[in-house]
């Protein structure tokens, strides 16, 4: 798997993941020097190349002077995420039909910044963790446990068995600012067009909505999660 971009590569170097090599632009300047220093600490092989070589290796031309080559992304299990919860309770994010890599990358970034224990995605009809997702997440995907499950609804059942309360984010739910959001919680965010699917929503304990004051009647999925996640952070302090 290729990881492109300075922030994403630097975050990858901070993990214990297997990095096969780093392609770095010749005569590195600025943060590229820090990346080189971090790679040397870890004993990662560094290959200095012309920018044209990086341009050819980069799919979208967003390498920013560095590309890392590592093993494929390693997914976690749902059990690993559940067992990661702390004394104040677990915090899990479930993605229901998030097909856009930009949204998934942003959701993982929000979840990691908000201190979530993990993100759960379905194996079908969903974006997977790709090079683009890692880059868009600014490297947060390298620190976040992500579980890919065959059935999101069975994952919900398993979370419930382990004492989690399930909250679906939808337009016609209870005001999120009145919700408890303490203890073991899991927030379900749906796709841009479909939202949280009916059966999934019925399995949730609560449906929450974010008050909208403008003329547009919906928020981007990752933005909605950001508001919900940090309301949870505020309530759980």
Secondary structure, DSSP 8 states (H G I E B T S, - for coil): -EEESHHHHHHHHTS---EEEEEEESS--THHHHHHHHHHHHT--EEEE-HHHHHHH-SSS--TTEEEEES----B-HHHHHTT-BTTB-EEEEEES---HHHHHHHHHHHHHTT-SEEEEESSSS----HHHHHHTTTGGGTS-EEEES-HHHHHHHHHHTT-EEEEEEEEEEEGGG----SSEEEEEEBTTTBS-HHHHHHSSEEEE----SS-----HHHHHHHHHHHHHHHH-
